[in-house]
Amino acid sequence: MTIIQFPKDLIWGAATASYQIEGATQEDGRGLSIWDTFSKIPGKVVNGDNGDVACDSYHRYEEDIAIMKDLGIKAYRFSVAWPRIYPNGTGEVNKKGLDYYHRLVDKLLENGIEPMCTLYHWDLPQALQDKGGWDNRETIDAFVQYAETMFTEFNGKINKWITLNEPWCSSFLSNFIGAHAPGFTDLQLATNVAHHLMVAHGKAVIKFRELKTSGEIGYAPNVEWNEPFSNKQEDIDACKRAGAWFIEWFFDPVFKGSYPQFMVEWFKNKGVTVPIEENDLEIISQPIDFLGINYYTGSVGRYKENSGLFDHERVDQGYQKTDIGWNVYPEGFYNVLKYITENYGSVPIYITENGSCYNDEPIDGRVNDQGRIDYLRQHLTALRRSIDSGVNIKGYLTWSLLDNFEWAEGYTMRFGIVHVNYRTLERTKKESYYWYQKVIENGWFTIK
């Protein structure tokens, strides 16, 4: 029997996002977001699902916080719906929106749970998208105004701030692959959006420092691990490009003040350039206090000419897959954390998302999601390996607290450690919830 033990000061938590859980999309002055619009377009979301009600956490946040307290977490990562604060993206502040987040944050603090606030988890106000969205640099200024409002309003209450969640998703997945809102398929547009998102991040960090806001600030990119199928240079290079789309493209500008040249050249050969203006890279490369890492999966890949954007194809190794079809690949979790530390230094890291999709339903009041327990056990073991290898891990927040609106998959994919009945909105703690609860309480688990 092997015991996997964690540092006593490791912060345990769970994460959610506003559009995925809140509902109440037309209450208390909230404006429309691009996800309100996108989810109503036929064929964009499975079953025509949308976030109008979701988990109704807007009304049930006290119940959800009671669940968190029972779980024993010390940190809760949530996101703010920008259209609740600025219904039109800019202009008048919606006080009722601020009041909701005050109620939420106050209740978290009352229960000894630290709020970790994400400013942008993809719900761009539709009014800004109507003016070009993130392709329009005016959106950068609107974001900084919104961030300043939040920093000022919650100074001293919120001490962990995340500017952007998964900028790869809100740029390339949403504007090149077209799977997420606003659903475009233009590589140059997606590249513009990615760059403008990172400028917005940098300007928000500058504003945070100018205001002397208490606490720490960072961002939360999503990463994958791409292991070469062989030691052939063409396989190594193909995986390097596929991985750099997530890592170097969004890390180098922050930590090195430049884009990775090999990727810039690759994009240039596709007729795509980065719309860098004077001082942009200086703005993006503002020092941050911590790095959020979202990791779910990885794969083995090899070179294949004209395969995808990077002449790279995934090679199925027969790995176990979760119900959404993603490889269970804990080795990649260890590798990617080690890689980040080797390339960017000993930056403090919070695992801001890590979890798995298993669609188990309640039977006699119990949800036996053994697959999720196995996934958590494997990935927490990899996390312990990374700590022993010198990665500066400060906290781990599992995704997700609740089953929720899973973007383009609608309500068909469940990532929660708490089951939500979308008809009655009843919450049922899964077996993975109780397993995680014990890990938090004990600070260790065993592998037999």
N, C-alpha and C positions, 0 to 999 in steps of 0.2 A: 504494500500500500504506500502510495506517495502522497505527502502532504504539500499542498501549494499554499504558502502563507504570504500575506501582503503587508507592506509597511503600515504601521499604526496610523500615520497621518494621511494615508491615501483617502481622497474624498470620493465617496460613493454617491451616485445619483441616477437620475433618469431624465429623459428628454421627450419633448413634444414640439409641435408647431401650430401656430394660430389657425390657419385655414383648415388644418387637418382635424382639429378637435373642437374649436369654439362654437361653430354654428352662429346663430343670431346675426346673419349676414346683413339683415336690413333693420337692425335695431339700434336705438340710441345714436343715430346720426352717422353710422358707418357708411362710407362710400363703397363703390364697386371696386374690386380688384381684378387683375387680369385673369385670375382663376375663376372668379364668378362668371366672367364672359366666356372663357375657354371651355369650362365644364358644361356650358349650355349649348355648345355647338355639336350637333349630332355627329356621332362617331369618334369624338375626341377622347371620351372617358368611357370605360367599360360600363355597360348597362345604362348609360346616360346619367350616372351618379354625379352628385355635386356636394359641395360643403355647406349647403344652406342650414342643415341641422347638425351634421357630423356627430360628435359625441355630446353636443349641447353643453360643453364645458363652460361656456359663458355663464350659464345659469347654475351649473353643478360644480363650480370650482372648489367649493368648500368640501363637498363629498370627495373630490379627487385629491385634495390636500390631506384629508383624513386618511385616505389610502396610502399616500406617500409617507405620512408620519408612521403609520403602522409598518410600512416596509422598512423604515429606518434610514432612509437616504438623508444625506446632509446637503445635497444640492439638487436643484430642479432647473433644468434648462427649458425655457419656453421662448416663444417669439412673439413680438408685438405685430399686430396687423396695422401696417402703415395707414390704410384707409380709415381705421378707427380714430387715428390721431389727426390726420389731414385728409378728410373725405375726398378732396379734389387734388391731393398730392402736395399742394401748397396753399397759401391763403390763410383762412381762419382755422385755428385749432379747435378741435371738437372736445370740449371739456368732459363730456360723458365718456368718451373713449379713455381719456387719462384717468378718470375716476375708477373705471373698471380695473385698470392695471394697478392702481393704488390699492384697491381692495384685495386683489390677488397677491400682490407683494406683501402687504401688511399681514395677511393670513399666513403666508409662507414663513415670514419672520417670527410670528407668534408661535409657530410650530417648530422653530429651530431649524428651518430649511433655508439654505442660502439661495436667493434667486440669481440665476445666470441668464441674462437677457440677450437674445438675438434680435438685432434691429431689422434685418432683412432675410426672411425665409420665403422669398419668392412672390409675396402678394403685393406686387406693384400696383398702386392706384391706377385704375383704368383711364382716368383723366390724363395721366402722364403718358400712358401708352398711346393715347389718341394723338399726342404731340410727338410721337416717335420713340417713346419709351427710352430704354438705355442707349439707344443709338443717338439720342439727342443729348448733348452735354448739359443742357439745362436740367436734366434729371439728376445729374450729379449735385448741383446746387440745391435742388429740392430735397435730396437725401440728407445733405449736411444740415439743412434747416430742421428737418425732422429729427435727426440725431441730436442736434443742439437742444431741441425741446425736451427730448427724453433725458439727456444728461443733466439738464438744469432741474427738471421736475423730480428726478429720482436720485439726485446726488445724495449720498449717504445711506440710501436704502438699498440700491443695487450697486454691488462692488465688482461684479464680473460682467463685462460687456463684450459681445461678439458683433462685429459689424455685418459680416456677410456669411450666410450659410451656403456652402457648395456653389461657388461662383461658376464652376464648370457646368453645372446643371442649368443655372439661369442664363448661361450664355450659349454653349454649344448644344446641349441637349434640347434646349428650348427654341433656339434660333437657327440651328443647322440641321440637327436630326429631326426636330419638329415635334417631339413626343410630349413636350410640356408647353405650358402657356408662355408666350403668345402663339407658338406653333409654326414658326417660319422655317424655311429650309435654304438658307443663304449663308455660306461659309464666311464671306466678308462681313456680313451683318453680325454674325455670331462673334467674330473676332473683334469687331468694334465694341460690341456689348461687353465682352470679357474685359477689354482694356478699360472701358468707362466704369465698370463695376470696381475695378481695382483702384482707379483714381478716386472714386467715391469712398472706398475704404480708407485710403490714405488721408483724404481731406477730413474724414470723420475722426481719425486718430489725431490729426492736428488740432481739430476743434476740441476734442476731449482734453488735450494737454493745455490749450489756451484757457479753457474754463477752469482748469485745476480740479477737474472732476475726481472724486475719490475713487479708489479701486484700480482695476486693471482692465486692459482692452486687448483684444486679439481678433482673429477671424477663424473660420472653420471650413477649410477645403475638404472635399472628398477625395480619397485616394484609393487606388487599386494596386495590386502587385502583378506584374507581368514577367513570368519566369521563362527564359529562352528554352525552347524545345531541345536545342543542342548547343554546342560551343562554336558552331559556325558563326562567323562574324555577321553574316546577313540576318541570322536569327536574333543575335544579340542586338543588332541595330534596330530591327523591327520592333522588338519588345521595348527597347529604350525609347523609341518614338511614341509608342502606344502609352507607356507609363508617364512620359514627360508631358503628355497632353493634360494629365491630371496634376502631376507634381511640379516639374520644373516651370511649366507655363504660368502657374499661379504662385509658386514659391520664389523663383529667382528674382522677379521684380521687387518683392517685399524684402528679401534677405540679401540680395546682391545688387539691386538697383538696375537690373538689365533683364531682357528676355534671353532665353537660351538660344545661342546663335544657330545651332544646328536645326532647331525648330523654326526659327525665323526664315532660314534658307529653304526649308521644306515647304513652308507656307508660300513663300515667294514663288517657288516653282509651280504652285497651284494658282498663281495670280492674286494672292492675298497678302496684304500688308497690315501692319499694326498702326492705327492712327495716332501716333505719339505726337503730342504737342509739347512746347517748351515747358520744362520743369515737371512734366508728368511723372517721370521715373523717380525724381527726387521726392515728389509727393507720395508715391506709392511705397517707397522704401523707408517710411517713418518707422522707427523702432517700435515693436509691439511687446507686450508684457507676457503673452502666452500664445500658444498655437492650439487651436482645436483641430482634432483629427476625426473624420468620419470614415470608418472602414467597414465594409461588408463582405467583400469577396475579391477574388483574383483568379488568374488562370495561367496556363502554359501556352505560349504562342510561338509562331515561327513566321519567317518571311514567305510571303506569297504575292507575286507581282499583281498589281491592280486590285488587291483585296482591301476594300475600305479606304480610308483616308491615308493610311500609313503603310500600305503593302504588308499588312500584318493580319494573320488569321489565328484564331484560338484553336487549340488542339484539345479535344475532349479526352481527359485522362481517366474518365470513369469516377471522378470525385462524387461523393454524395452531394445532392442538391437540395436546397430548400424549396418550399412550395412555389416560390416565384421564379425558380429555375436558376438561381445563382449557386455557384460552387461553394461548398463549405471548405474554406482554405485558410485555416489558422496559421499555417506556416507563412503565408503571405502577410499576415498581420505583423508577425515578428520581423519579417524581412523589411517591410516598408517602414516600420518605426526605426529600425537600425539604420536604414538607408537615409532617412530624413536627418537623423542625428549626425551621421557621418558627413552629410553634405551641407548642413545648415547650422551645425553646432548644438550645444546642449540647451536648446530652447525649452522652457517649461511647456509640457504638453498635457492637455486634457483630452481624453477620448470622449468627444462630444456626441458621437453616435457609434454604436456597434450593436447589432442585433440580427434577428433572423425571422423569416416569414414561415410560419406553420399555421395552417388553417383549422386547427382542432376546435371542435365545438363542445359545449358542456354535455356531460352525460351524468345524470343523477347529481347535478350541482357541482361537478368537478370537471376541470379541463386538464386532461393529462397530456401536456405538450412536451413529451420526453425529448423530441428532436431539438427543441429550443434549449432545454437544460444541457443537452450534449454540446450544442453550439457554444453556449456560454462557458461551459467548463473548458472546452478546447481553446477558446479565445482568451479567456482569463489566464490560462496556463501560458499561452503565447505572450500575454502582457507581462506576466511574472518573468519570463525569459528576457523580455526587452528591458525590464528594470535591472535585472542582474547583468545585462550587457551594457549598462550605462545610459539607457534612455531615461530622460528626466520626466517621468510620469508623475503628474500631480493628482489626477483624478480620473475616474471612469464613470461615464453616464450611459446607461443602456438605452437603446431605441427598441421599443418605445414603452412609455408607461401604459398607454392605452392602445387597443386596436383603434384604427382611425381611417379617415379618408386617405387612401394611398394613391393620391395624384391620378395619373392616367389609368391606374388599375381600379379606381373607385373603391368600393367596399369589399372587393373580392379577395384582397390579400391582407392578412393579419400579422402585424409585427409586435403586438402588445404583450406585456406580461400580465395584463388585465384584459379579460374578454369583455367586449361591449356588444350587447344585443341591440342592433341598430333599429329594431322595431320598438322595443320598450325602454331602451337606453340603460338597462340594468347592467351593472358592473359585476364581474365574477373574477376573483383572483385565481390565476392559473397555477399549476404546480411549479412552473418556472418562477413565479412570484415568490412562493414559499422557499424555493431553493436559493434564490438571490437574497432573500431576507436573512437566511441563515449565514450566508457568506458575509454579508454586511455585519451581522451581529458578532460572528466569530473572528472575522478577518482571515479565514482560511477555508479550504475544502480539501477533500481527499479524492484521489484517483485509485481505483482498485485494479 
